[in-house]
Amino acid sequence: MSIQNAYLNGLMERVIARNPAEPEFHQAVREVLESLVPVVEARPEFIREGVMDCLVEPERIIKFRVPWEDEKGNIHVNRGFRVQFNSAIGPYKGGLRFHPSVYEGIVKFLGFEQIFKNSLTGLPIGGGKGGSDFDPKGRTDLEVMRFCQSFMTELFKYIGPDTDVPAGDIGVGSREIGYLFGQYKRLRNEFTGVLTGKGLTYGGSLARTEATGYGLCYFTDCMLKDAGRSFEGATVVISGSGNVAIYACEKASQLGARVVAMSDSGGYIYDKDGIDLACVKQLKEVERRRISAYTETHPGAEYHAGCRDVWNIPCDIALPCATQNELDEKSAKALIANGCFCVAEGANMPSTPEAIHAFQSSGLLFGPAKAANAGGVATSALEMSQNSMRFYWTFEEVDDHLKKIMVDLYHNASRAAAQYGHPGNLVAGANIAGFLKVGESMLAYGIV
Ligand code: NDP
């Protein structure tokens, strides 16, 4: 489908030609360019001064070899990436993903999304993302440590607390951040806030672990309130059982909802009485086991292999919190047919464009990832502030900041959508509000 502006349509064609075989990156760019049509029509200088062309080209891509030795003495060589996409409003900021599916196109899509998300938080952070095709699953702690040390031995040359501050993402949790930070500290001989998501004993922020999932629910709560609804008494389905999913489940339950399903890449569990989150935390955060083990202690619950069908479970609110393109048009239609009235994205780009179209044309409340899951990076920025001040805030102080950021973000996206002729369309609103601050800064710098 063509974009309703000749210049942006041509730009999209150039993006596809210059970045072949990177469908996730094309998908992310197309959505943003479509949203920005009314903006460039009102402000043609964004095209004239080259801002749009620069926006879709990363400032820098670093790609490197990561050799490491497993416990049996076998040598492995993975690929490492860091995409430093846009530093117009602050140091590059965005997570590292360790998953076998990682290649340049995934890191570029995530880095591109991060530009707008970070801007939406209202905090001074640019957009970046990184990772590797390394799979931590089934690896011993020693092997993960060796991999992380090798990864950082190259990456440390390109990052720094005022340059680029990575964090976690899929496959990169507190264990990996610890090994990465330890190696950076050793190589640089300095103790700075170069990574976020750190452990609490060495510079981490209280509430960072909970932030993405909690922030998702604070954002969703705003959407629901504006529509005269709430989490109270609602049935919720969540995909994934990692960091984002677990804390979305915790906050949704605290706000009065009943979460009945969660998943991992193998399948999903359905517990009509409500998920026992303490059990999921034990399985996933402590024992690193599959979600199927839930039924060993909860015989009343069901386990189904394969994760797509999780969206066939009737629910009021759906929170996709696993990975990109996990919710397609068929799943979207199943959710709508079963009476779901709100979908908010915890994962990055979990809904396909066809699914988003189905949601929006049915009138369901739809909260896009860029806005809805921005609480994680916002709290990472709060971790950076605490590190710079050499000071710590209490859990309540950080959580209060997070809540306020998510409420402001919701209203900014909502206002931008209305102002540019798309009332209620938070996809357009988030893209526009996120872009404007970055675009204005790029204009101010001239051609750089
Ligand atoms: P985790 O690694 O902690 O958890 C990921 C979860 O998603 C796991 O349950 C995993 O299952 C499942 N999953 C991963 N890949 C697939 C797949 N291909 N198919 C089905 N399920 C899959 O990651 P996070 O919770 O940190 O991240 C989840 C999503 O949220 C990602 O899209 C991430 O980019 C996004 N996000 C994360 C933030 C954060 O602060 N952590 C911030 C903003 C966005 P399994 O264990 O079987 O692999």
Residues whose N, C-alpha, C, O or C-beta is under 5 A from the ligand:
A	BS01	NDP	G168 D169 I170 G171 T212 G240 S241 G242 N243 V244 A245 S263 D264 S265 G266 C307 C321 A322 T323 Q324 G346 A347 N348 N373 G376
